[in-house]
Amino acid sequence: MGPPSAPPCRLHVPWKEVLLTASLLTFWNPPTT
């Protein structure tokens, strides 16, 4: 257990990876409806 002042790493969201994954999903699976 770390100090309560430390940011929760578990709740930290890597926005770069999320955006990259979303971009890849959109590129490979374009919403062609």
ABEGO torsion letter per residue (X at the ends): XBBAABBBAAABBBAAAAAAAAAAAAAABBBBX
